[in-house]
Amino acid sequence: MLVTFKSRSSSDIVMFGDVATQLLKLMGQSGDVPGAVAEGDVQNALAALEAGLAARPDTGSQPSAGDIDEDDGSAPVSLQTRALPLIDMLKAADADNVAVMWEQQ
């Protein structure tokens, strides 16, 4: 499943469903798709997401040898890194006082 985040203040963001659900739950949402954060609640959702990411043990940690992909030698992408486009969208939506919505694609 893919989830598309939409807001009038920025371009759409498409994420894998499992990543989107994790981020939605960190935002204080149920994780259900579709859904939305009203314009007056965007700032709280952003603060909850940033706090939730900061509290995760994997934030800022270096990958261990077991985390390296043996096929190409790359490390997995952290949830913090995957959250950056959504954080930017929430900041723009808060500045423009608009809602953020998400739906299954």
MOHU-V683519 format. One record per residue. BURIAL is b if it has 24 or more other ideal C-beta (glycine too) atoms within 12 Angstrom, else e. D_CENTER is the distance of its C-alpha to the mean C-alpha in Angstrom with 2 decimals. Layout:
BEGIN
burial=BURIAL d_center=D_CENTER
burial=BURIAL d_center=D_CENTER
END
This chain:
BEGIN
burial=e d_center=15.26
burial=e d_center=12.92
burial=b d_center=10.65
burial=b d_center=10.94
burial=b d_center=9.25
burial=b d_center=12.29
burial=b d_center=13.75
burial=e d_center=17.23
burial=b d_center=16.26
burial=e d_center=14.48
burial=e d_center=14.37
burial=e d_center=12.56
burial=b d_center=9.52
burial=e d_center=10.17
burial=b d_center=8.35
burial=e d_center=10.34
burial=e d_center=10.62
burial=e d_center=10.50
burial=b d_center=7.15
burial=b d_center=5.82
burial=b d_center=8.29
burial=b d_center=7.49
burial=b d_center=4.24
burial=b d_center=6.68
burial=b d_center=9.37
burial=b d_center=8.32
burial=b d_center=8.28
burial=e d_center=11.72
burial=b d_center=11.56
burial=e d_center=13.61
burial=e d_center=11.24
burial=e d_center=13.82
burial=b d_center=13.58
burial=e d_center=14.71
burial=b d_center=13.81
burial=b d_center=13.36
burial=b d_center=13.14
burial=e d_center=16.53
burial=e d_center=17.22
burial=e d_center=18.74
burial=e d_center=15.86
burial=b d_center=13.07
burial=e d_center=14.23
burial=e d_center=14.18
burial=b d_center=10.66
burial=b d_center=9.64
burial=e d_center=12.20
burial=b d_center=11.22
burial=b d_center=7.64
burial=b d_center=9.58
burial=e d_center=12.37
burial=b d_center=10.74
burial=b d_center=9.46
burial=e d_center=12.96
burial=e d_center=14.66
burial=e d_center=13.54
burial=e d_center=16.61
burial=e d_center=15.13
burial=e d_center=13.68
burial=e d_center=16.12
burial=e d_center=18.37
burial=e d_center=20.31
burial=e d_center=20.44
burial=e d_center=23.63
burial=e d_center=26.14
burial=e d_center=25.06
burial=e d_center=21.50
burial=e d_center=22.96
burial=e d_center=23.14
burial=e d_center=26.89
burial=e d_center=26.99
burial=e d_center=25.73
burial=e d_center=25.38
burial=e d_center=21.70
burial=e d_center=19.31
burial=e d_center=16.09
burial=e d_center=12.82
burial=e d_center=11.14
burial=b d_center=7.76
burial=b d_center=8.00
burial=e d_center=8.88
burial=b d_center=6.37
burial=b d_center=3.71
burial=e d_center=6.82
burial=b d_center=7.12
burial=b d_center=4.72
burial=b d_center=6.61
burial=e d_center=9.59
burial=b d_center=9.46
burial=b d_center=9.48
burial=b d_center=12.20
burial=b d_center=14.11
burial=b d_center=14.06
burial=b d_center=15.32
burial=e d_center=17.93
burial=e d_center=19.07
burial=e d_center=18.96
burial=b d_center=17.40
burial=b d_center=15.24
burial=b d_center=11.86
burial=b d_center=12.39
burial=b d_center=11.09
burial=e d_center=13.62
burial=e d_center=14.69
burial=e d_center=16.13
END
